[in-house]
Amino acid sequence: MPQRPRYATLLALSSIAGLILSCWFLFRAGCAGNSQSGDPGVPVRSMELERFAVPFLFLSVAAGLAFIASLKYLPVGKRILWGARLVLFGLPIAWVLGVQFELLALRICA
């Protein structure tokens, strides 16, 4: 098996950590914006937390792209293909996952 660069693991972990932080901020946004418990919620705080989540989502995708680019043992065409798949499929799936965490928070924090 070819040797990967030392920083490839750091990039992969950064990608996962960015996704986790994004989902955590979106969960907190769902709890902050919850209006089902009789309290009107704090929509401004909810929007602020959603704004915090977006950079971590893009950081996650950027770290994933950098990880794919660091895999020098893959031919350039395959790296481009995997990067395109990450952007075209991974980004929307990560966004939908974040929306699901926000909806989950609305049910749990009620």
PADO-18975 format. One record per residue (C-alpha): x, y, z; chain; residue in three letters. Coordinates in nm, 3 decimals. Each point is the difference from the previous one (the first is absolute). Example, Ala and Ser with C-alpha at 12.3 -4.5 7.8 and 13.67 -1.06 7.14 Angstrom:
# residues 2
REC        xx        yy        zz   cadena   residuo
REC     1.230    -0.450     0.780        A       ALA
REC     0.137     0.344    -0.066        A       SER
# end
This chain:
# residues 110
REC        xx        yy        zz   cadena   residuo
REC     0.000     0.000     0.000        A       MET
REC     0.139     0.342    -0.088        A       PRO
REC     0.102     0.234     0.276        A       GLN
REC    -0.229     0.296     0.064        A       ARG
REC     0.130     0.335     0.114        A       PRO
REC     0.011     0.057     0.375        A       ARG
REC    -0.245     0.287    -0.020        A       TYR
REC    -0.264    -0.207    -0.182        A       ALA
REC    -0.133    -0.134     0.330        A       THR
REC    -0.017     0.353     0.138        A       LEU
REC    -0.197     0.112    -0.305        A       LEU
REC    -0.243    -0.290     0.030        A       ALA
REC    -0.053     0.068     0.371        A       LEU
REC    -0.044     0.373    -0.070        A       SER
REC    -0.269    -0.085    -0.252        A       SER
REC    -0.185    -0.217     0.251        A       ILE
REC     0.044     0.255     0.280        A       ALA
REC    -0.135     0.279    -0.221        A       GLY
REC    -0.310    -0.204    -0.079        A       LEU
REC    -0.054    -0.084     0.367        A       ILE
REC     0.036     0.365     0.105        A       LEU
REC    -0.236     0.111    -0.274        A       SER
REC    -0.263    -0.251     0.110        A       CYS
REC     0.048     0.099     0.365        A       TRP
REC    -0.054     0.370    -0.079        A       PHE
REC    -0.309    -0.087    -0.203        A       LEU
REC    -0.134    -0.213     0.286        A       PHE
REC     0.052     0.291     0.238        A       ARG
REC    -0.172     0.230    -0.252        A       ALA
REC    -0.301    -0.232    -0.002        A       GLY
REC    -0.017     0.013     0.379        A       CYS
REC     0.040     0.379     0.007        A       ALA
REC    -0.271     0.055    -0.259        A       GLY
REC    -0.245    -0.244     0.155        A       ASN
REC    -0.339     0.166     0.038        A       SER
REC    -0.204    -0.310     0.088        A       GLN
REC     0.056     0.015     0.375        A       SER
REC    -0.205     0.320     0.038        A       GLY
REC     0.312     0.213     0.000        A       ASP
REC     0.031     0.199    -0.323        A       PRO
REC     0.358    -0.118    -0.037        A       GLY
REC     0.284     0.221    -0.098        A       VAL
REC    -0.001     0.016    -0.379        A       PRO
REC     0.292     0.244    -0.005        A       VAL
REC     0.214    -0.242     0.202        A       ARG
REC    -0.112    -0.286    -0.224        A       SER
REC     0.105     0.186    -0.314        A       MET
REC     0.331     0.093     0.162        A       GLU
REC     0.072    -0.366     0.077        A       LEU
REC    -0.092    -0.096    -0.357        A       GLU
REC     0.249     0.260    -0.125        A       ARG
REC     0.266    -0.165     0.220        A       PHE
REC    -0.080    -0.341    -0.148        A       ALA
REC     0.047     0.091    -0.366        A       VAL
REC     0.378     0.068     0.011        A       PRO
REC     0.059    -0.332     0.174        A       PHE
REC    -0.201    -0.176    -0.269        A       LEU
REC     0.215     0.158    -0.272        A       PHE
REC     0.316    -0.069     0.204        A       LEU
REC    -0.103    -0.363     0.011        A       SER
REC    -0.039    -0.017    -0.378        A       VAL
REC     0.325     0.192    -0.059        A       ALA
REC     0.192    -0.233     0.231        A       ALA
REC    -0.156    -0.297    -0.179        A       GLY
REC     0.110     0.141    -0.335        A       LEU
REC     0.351     0.059     0.133        A       ALA
REC     0.005    -0.358     0.129        A       PHE
REC    -0.098    -0.132    -0.342        A       ILE
REC     0.262     0.222    -0.165        A       ALA
REC     0.269    -0.134     0.236        A       SER
REC    -0.052    -0.359    -0.116        A       LEU
REC     0.288     0.005    -0.249        A       LYS
REC    -0.025    -0.372    -0.071        A       TYR
REC    -0.334     0.058    -0.177        A       LEU
REC     0.019     0.123    -0.358        A       PRO
REC    -0.094     0.364    -0.050        A       VAL
REC    -0.320    -0.092    -0.185        A       GLY
REC    -0.125    -0.211     0.292        A       LYS
REC     0.083     0.273     0.250        A       ARG
REC    -0.198     0.250    -0.208        A       ILE
REC    -0.289    -0.247    -0.025        A       LEU
REC    -0.005    -0.061     0.377        A       TRP
REC     0.024     0.374     0.068        A       GLY
REC    -0.291     0.068    -0.233        A       ALA
REC    -0.201    -0.272     0.173        A       ARG
REC     0.073     0.155     0.336        A       LEU
REC    -0.116     0.343    -0.114        A       VAL
REC    -0.303    -0.119    -0.198        A       LEU
REC    -0.123    -0.262     0.245        A       PHE
REC     0.182     0.049     0.331        A       GLY
REC    -0.082     0.368     0.045        A       LEU
REC    -0.376    -0.038    -0.055        A       PRO
REC    -0.009    -0.312     0.217        A       ILE
REC     0.187     0.182     0.278        A       ALA
REC    -0.242     0.292    -0.028        A       TRP
REC    -0.304    -0.232     0.022        A       VAL
REC     0.162    -0.174     0.298        A       LEU
REC     0.031     0.339     0.171        A       GLY
REC    -0.365     0.078    -0.070        A       VAL
REC    -0.093    -0.337     0.151        A       GLN
REC     0.198     0.085     0.315        A       PHE
REC    -0.183     0.331     0.023        A       GLU
REC    -0.337    -0.173    -0.034        A       LEU
REC     0.105    -0.258     0.256        A       LEU
REC     0.079     0.282     0.241        A       ALA
REC    -0.348     0.142    -0.049        A       LEU
REC    -0.148    -0.330     0.117        A       ARG
REC     0.245    -0.064     0.284        A       ILE
REC     0.014     0.350     0.147        A       CYS
REC    -0.379     0.043     0.000        A       ALA
# end
